[in-house]
Amino acid sequence: MPVAAPEEGGRSVRLAGRHDMPAVAHLLCDFNTEYGDPAPPPAELAARLVALLEEGHTFVVVGGGGPDAVAVVRCRPALWSSGLESYLAELYVVPPFRGRGLGRAVLQAAMDEARRRGADRMDLGTSESDVAARRMYEGMGFTNREGGAGGPVMYVYERDL
């Protein structure tokens, strides 16, 4: 089922299906390679993505003809509301397509799909040094300030278990 999303430069933004996971896996591996992070082989990652899609708590949005952009979103029941929380696990745009609105279109489609599935919030993590991504997120209403613009900075922590 396609996400109702804008066309970006004549290229659609849509909900990805099982058949898209090999291409999505390659994009995500390219993302990790670009930032020096480890990644499993694309075939292994594609199989994992298919399993996550089938569980129903994860969805993927792709954009562009390659595809050239991807968003992976995970949803779970919320503690503080009757809706779902959605987590933007990954958002990647192939370097030549950055700065053209494709990332925004994919993120907007991901937010719309999360809302359609019952989510009432979305969170994400990004690095302080990724100024372009932070500018896009903030321009789309995300904040890293507790309670809004004047509040203290929020932090995201992680560790291996």
N, C-alpha and C positions, 0 to 999 in steps of 0.2 A: 504494500500500500504506500503510494508516494506521499511524502510530506508536502503540505500546501506551502510552498516556499517560492521566493522570487527566482527568476532566471538571472544568472550572473554572466553578463557578456555572451548571452546566447547559450549558456551551459546551465543545465538544471541542477538543482539542489534537491536531494531526495533521500528517503529512508532506504538504507542498504539492506539487501537480503543475503541469504546464505551464499548465493552464487558470487557475491561481491567480496567475500572475505579473503580470498587470495590477494586481490589488489589492495584491500584495506591493510592486510598484514604487511605487504611490501611498503606501503606508506608509513606505517608505524615503525617498522624496522629502520627506514630511512630517517625518520624523526629521531630515534634513539642514536643512530650513527652520527647524525649532524651534531648532537649535543654530547657525544662521548659516553652515552649510557649503554649498558649491555642490553641485548635483546635475544630472544630465542630465534631459531631459524624461522623464516616466513611460513613454511608449511606447518610447523608446530603451532605458531601463533594463530594461523588461520583456523586450525582445528579447535583451538581454545576459544576463539571468537565465535565459531559456530555453536559450540557447547553453551557459551554464555547467552547467545541469542535464543537458543532453544529453551533455556531456563526462564526466559521472559522478563528478567530484571535488567537487562542490558539492551540498548539499541545503538545503532550506528547511523550517522548521517554522512553522506558523501556529496561533494560538489565538484563541478567541472567535468570535462570530458575524459580525463585520464583514469580514474578520478584524480583531481588535483588538490583536494582538501578532504579532511575527515574529522568527525567528532565522535567520540565514544562516550556514552552516558550510561551510568549505573543508577538504578532507582531502588529505594528501600522504604519500608514504613517509617514514618516520622514519629518521634517521641512527643513533640510539643504541639502537634496538630493532627487532624484526622487524615491529612493528605500524605503524599510521599515526599521524601527528600530526593533530589537528584544531584548527582555528582558528575561534573564534567571531568572524566578521567583523562581524556586526551583530546587535544585539538591541534591539528597540524595542517599547514598549507605549504605546498611545494614552493621552494624559494622564488622561482620566476613569476608565481601568481600572487605573491604577497603585495599588500598595499593597494589592491584593486577591488576590495569589498567582498571577495569570495569567503574569507574567514568569517566576516560579519554575517553573511548570508547563511553559512553553515551553522554558526552559533545560534542565529535567530530561529532557524528551522529546528535545531535541537531543543531550544527553550519551548517552542511551540509544541513539539512532540511530547516533551516532558509534561507540560501543562495538560495536554490531551490525555495523557496516561494517569493524571491525578496528582501530579507533583505541585506543591505550592512554594517550593524554593529550589534553588540550584546553588551549589558551591563548587569551588575549584581551587587549585593551587598553581602558582606560577612563581618564577624566580624574580627577585628584585631587579636583576640585570636585564630581564626581557622587557624592556621599556615599550616596545611596539605592542606586545601582547597586553601588557598592563593598560596601555592607552585604549586599546580596543575594548577590553573588559570594562574599564571604568566608563567609557563612552556608551556602553550598553547597559549601564546601571548597576554593575557590580561594585562593591566597596570592600576595602580592606580596613575599614574603620568601624569599631563597635559602636552601634547607636547612630551611625551616620558620619557626616563630614567632620564634625568636631571631636569625635570620640577617639579613644586610644587605638593604635595600630593592632590589628589581629594577626596572629602568627599561625602557620600550619607547620606541624612537626610530623616527622615520620621516622620509622626505624624498622629494620628487619627483625623478624621474630624467629 
